[in-house]
Each structure stands twice: as C-alpha cells, then as structure tokens.
Amino acid sequence: MSTIDKKSANLPAGLEALFAEDTGKGFEEVTSNDIQIPFLRIIQQMSPQINKKEAGFIEGAAGGDVFNTVTNKHWDGDKGVVVIPVYFQMKLLEFVPRDQGGGFSGELSATSEEVRTAERDQATGMELLTNGNELVRTAQHYIKIVHEDGTLENAIVDMKKTQLKKSRLWMSMMTMQKHNSKTLPSYACTYRLKTVEDGNDKGNWNTWSISHEGMVPSVDAYNDCKELHTNVSSGSLQIAPPPREELLASPTTKDEDIPF
C-alpha cells in the first residue's frame, strides 16, 4: 500500500531493530476493503475545504489547490504535484438521481444493455439509463504520489464528465513515451498535475493541467509501482466508488465529447 516512511532519527536504542522484527504485525486480518486509498482532488471555489464552517476545512488551502482526501495534505495548484501513473480503469457507475434520494446503485459492464441504451438528457447533460438512474463514466488513474522527500504514496485521480477529455490527453501522452521504439510502461515516467481555470455557459471551475515531468526516480520506485500494478490488475486490490457528491462535483455540460 502506501510507502510513506517514518524516519529513524531520534528513535530509542534498539527500537529500529524491533520495528524490523515486527513488520506488519497488527494487520494480519486487514484486507483492501479495510483501507481507504486517498483520492487527489481539486478544490473548487465552493468546496468545503476552504469554508471554515465545514468539517472538511483545510487550513491554508485555496481554490485551485490539489488535496489528498485522507491526509488533507494540499499542494498549490500553480506548482502542482508530481505523480507516477500505474494503472487505468474506466468505471461505469450507476446512481439514483438526487431528487429521488440519491445513492450508489452499482457498477455496470461496458457491454451491458443498460449502458448501450443510455441516453443523454439535453437539459442536464447527464447520461440516463432506461430505469431513470444516472450513468457516470469515471476514468480512474491509480498513481503514486512522489513526495518531495522521495517517498511514494498510493492514490487515485478520478476524472469524469468534462475532465474525461483531460484523461484522454494524459493517456495519449503516456502512450507516446518510447524506448527503443517500444512503448514504455505507464509507470516509467513521472507527470506534474497542476490546475487551471475552465468554464462554459454553466459557470467556471478548476480542472487538471498535465505535463510530462521526467523518468521514474529509481529502481525501487519502479518496482514499488510495478507491485501496485500487479495488485490492481489481478483484482486483489478493490476500490469502493467515492460518494456521489464527490463524483458529481464538477459542473454539467451539454457539449462534452463523451463517447457512448
């Protein structure tokens, strides 16, 4: 899971050896279902992270910043955060409409009849299933956050609605990385995720700006990414969908080019 390291400085004598001897103890029955992998999210102007009266308030954060949903660590959106993309999944999630009580209803297969017959509501821009529920296409990028001290941390960047364009651009950027004319694994390179302002007739919001940063910093980092890739691709690491309010936080648009 996470590779956030606690430094050994100032540990009592002998404690470091005991830590090594007892590695993993206390977590014998913990599964991936018991651990919440953080998401990297963008703080919008109306987000609770910048409202002092909200439980999710983050001291010092501002609109356009990027934050970790578990640790609340945040990064200046203009400077961004460096990440390594490890695995990609397109999730097709079904939700009950908010005016009918809301709530997650399930994950659908891309080849299912429900998805094939979904239609876009011209008034809201939402894709609707024949049963009236909403279909939310969510691109999930499993990543490693590269912290300034070189440690890595598991996280997910999920992109939906207008952000799906950014996901496709990022995927194109990844597939262009070659070595000896062969496509590199996605986790061979690092990328910087910044934020920029975007908008349409519904209003303005902050969205991702992604650029290639460099190569994976070390062999250890590469192997760490490879292990996460194996865990996700094998199905041993399962991620529950985020709350509906988080999935639908960005404004709707009528003209986004989401393929059916």
C-alpha positions in Angstrom: 0.0 0.0 0.0 1.4 3.4 0.9 5.2 3.8 1.1 5.2 6.8 3.4 8.3 6.3 5.6 8.8 7.3 9.1 12.4 8.4 9.6 14.6 6.5 12.1 16.1 9.7 13.6 15.7 10.1 17.3 14.4 6.6 17.9 15.3 5.0 21.2 18.2 2.5 21.0 17.0 -0.9 19.8 13.6 0.2 18.7 14.5 0.3 15.0 15.5 -3.4 15.2 12.2 -4.2 16.9 10.3 -2.4 14.2 12.0 -4.6 11.6 11.3 -7.8 13.6 7.6 -7.0 14.0 6.9 -5.6 10.5 3.3 -6.0 9.6 2.1 -7.2 12.9 -1.4 -6.0 14.0 -2.6 -6.0 10.4 -2.9 -9.8 9.9 -6.6 -9.8 9.0 -6.7 -6.4 7.3 -7.8 -6.6 3.6 -8.0 -3.9 0.9 -11.7 -3.4 1.9 -10.5 -2.1 5.3 -8.2 0.5 3.9 -9.2 3.7 2.2 -6.9 4.7 -0.6 -6.8 8.5 -0.9 -8.0 10.4 -4.0 -6.3 13.5 -5.3 -9.0 16.1 -5.8 -9.1 19.7 -6.9 -10.5 22.3 -4.5 -13.3 24.4 -6.2 -14.4 27.8 -5.1 -17.4 26.3 -3.3 -15.6 23.3 -1.8 -15.8 22.6 1.9 -12.0 22.5 2.1 -11.9 26.4 2.0 -15.0 27.0 4.2 -14.1 27.4 7.9 -17.5 26.3 9.0 -17.3 22.9 7.2 -15.9 19.7 8.7 -13.6 19.3 5.7 -11.9 22.6 6.1 -8.2 22.6 5.4 -6.1 25.4 6.9 -4.2 27.3 4.3 -5.9 25.7 1.3 -7.3 27.8 -1.6 -9.4 27.3 -4.6 -7.5 25.6 -7.3 -5.3 23.7 -4.9 -4.9 19.9 -5.0 -5.6 17.9 -1.9 -5.3 14.4 -0.5 -8.7 13.2 0.7 -7.2 11.0 3.5 -4.3 13.1 4.9 -5.7 16.5 3.8 -2.2 17.4 2.6 -2.6 20.0 -0.2 -0.5 21.4 -3.0 -0.5 24.8 -4.7 -2.4 24.3 -7.9 0.0 26.5 -9.8 3.0 24.4 -8.8 1.2 21.1 -8.9 2.1 17.6 -7.6 4.4 15.0 -9.2 2.8 11.6 -9.7 3.6 8.3 -11.4 0.6 6.7 -13.3 0.4 3.0 -12.6 -2.9 1.6 -13.8 -6.0 2.8 -15.6 -9.7 1.7 -15.4 -12.9 3.2 -16.8 -15.7 2.8 -14.3 -19.3 2.9 -15.3 -21.2 3.8 -12.2 -25.0 3.9 -11.7 -26.5 6.4 -9.3 -30.1 7.1 -8.2 -30.9 10.7 -9.0 -30.6 13.2 -6.1 -34.2 14.2 -6.3 -35.1 10.5 -5.7 -32.9 10.1 -2.7 -29.6 9.6 -4.4 -27.1 6.9 -3.7 -24.8 4.5 -5.4 -26.7 1.6 -7.2 -23.9 -0.4 -8.7 -21.1 -0.7 -11.3 -22.1 -1.7 -14.9 -20.3 -3.5 -17.6 -19.4 -1.6 -20.7 -21.1 -4.3 -22.8 -24.3 -4.3 -20.8 -27.7 -3.5 -22.3 -28.1 -0.7 -19.7 -25.0 1.1 -20.9 -25.7 0.5 -24.6 -29.2 2.1 -24.4 -28.3 5.0 -22.2 -29.3 8.4 -23.5 -28.1 11.9 -22.6 -30.5 14.3 -21.0 -30.3 17.5 -23.0 -31.4 19.7 -20.1 -28.8 18.4 -17.6 -26.1 16.8 -19.7 -26.3 13.7 -17.6 -26.5 10.2 -19.2 -29.6 8.4 -18.1 -30.4 4.7 -18.0 -33.7 3.4 -19.1 -34.7 2.9 -15.4 -34.2 6.7 -14.8 -30.9 6.3 -12.9 -27.8 8.3 -13.9 -24.7 6.8 -15.6 -21.4 8.4 -14.5 -18.4 7.4 -16.6 -15.3 7.8 -14.4 -11.7 7.4 -15.5 -9.7 6.1 -12.6 -5.9 6.6 -12.7 -4.1 4.6 -9.9 -1.0 6.6 -9.2 2.0 7.0 -6.8 2.4 10.5 -5.4 6.1 11.4 -5.4 6.7 13.5 -2.3 9.5 16.0 -2.1 11.5 13.7 0.2 11.3 10.9 -2.4 8.8 8.7 -0.7 5.8 7.4 -2.6 2.1 7.1 -1.7 -0.7 5.3 -3.3 -3.6 7.4 -4.5 -6.3 7.7 -7.3 -7.0 10.5 -9.6 -10.6 10.1 -10.9 -11.8 12.1 -13.8 -15.4 12.4 -15.0 -17.6 14.5 -17.2 -15.6 17.4 -18.7 -12.4 16.0 -17.1 -12.6 12.9 -19.3 -11.0 15.0 -22.0 -8.0 15.5 -19.7 -7.9 11.8 -19.1 -7.7 11.0 -22.8 -5.0 13.6 -23.3 -3.0 12.1 -20.4 -3.4 8.6 -21.8 -2.2 9.8 -25.2 0.8 11.5 -23.5 1.7 8.2 -21.8 1.5 6.1 -24.9 3.9 8.5 -26.7 6.7 7.6 -24.3 9.0 5.3 -26.1 12.3 3.5 -25.5 14.0 1.7 -28.5 10.8 2.3 -30.4 8.7 0.4 -27.8 6.0 1.9 -25.6 7.2 2.3 -22.0 5.1 1.1 -19.1 3.0 3.9 -17.8 5.0 3.8 -14.5 8.3 4.5 -16.3 7.6 8.3 -16.2 6.5 11.0 -13.8 4.0 13.7 -14.6 3.1 17.0 -12.9 -0.5 17.6 -12.2 -1.4 21.3 -12.0 -4.7 23.1 -12.2 -6.1 25.7 -14.5 -9.5 27.5 -14.7 -12.0 26.3 -17.3 -15.7 27.1 -17.9 -18.8 27.1 -20.0 -22.2 28.7 -20.0 -22.9 27.0 -16.7 -20.0 28.7 -14.9 -16.3 28.4 -14.2 -14.3 25.7 -12.3 -10.8 24.4 -11.9 -9.5 21.5 -13.9 -6.4 19.5 -14.5 -3.3 20.6 -16.5 -0.9 17.7 -17.0 2.7 17.7 -18.3 5.4 15.1 -18.6 8.0 15.6 -15.8 10.7 13.0 -16.3 11.6 9.4 -15.7 10.8 7.3 -12.6 13.3 8.4 -9.9 14.8 5.0 -9.0 14.7 1.2 -9.5 13.0 0.9 -6.0 10.3 3.3 -7.1 9.8 1.4 -10.4 9.4 -1.9 -8.5 7.0 -0.3 -6.0 4.8 0.9 -8.9 5.0 -2.5 -10.5 3.8 -4.1 -7.3 0.8 -1.8 -7.2 0.1 -2.5 -10.9 0.0 -6.2 -10.1 -2.3 -5.8 -7.2 -4.8 -3.7 -9.1 -4.7 -5.7 -12.4 -5.1 -9.0 -10.5 -8.2 -7.8 -8.6 -6.5 -8.3 -5.2 -6.9 -4.5 -4.6 -10.5 -3.4 -4.9 -11.6 0.3 -4.5 -15.1 1.3 -3.5 -16.6 4.1 -5.5 -16.4 7.6 -4.0 -19.5 9.3 -2.7 -22.0 10.5 -5.3 -21.5 14.2 -4.2 -17.8 13.9 -5.0 -18.3 12.2 -8.3 -20.7 14.8 -9.5 -18.9 17.8 -8.1 -18.0 19.4 -11.4 -20.5 21.3 -13.5 -22.5 19.7 -16.2 -22.1 20.5 -19.8 -24.2 19.7 -22.9 -21.4 19.5 -25.4 -18.7 17.4 -23.8 -17.5 14.8 -26.2 -18.0 11.7 -24.1 -18.3 8.6 -26.3 -21.3 6.4 -26.0 
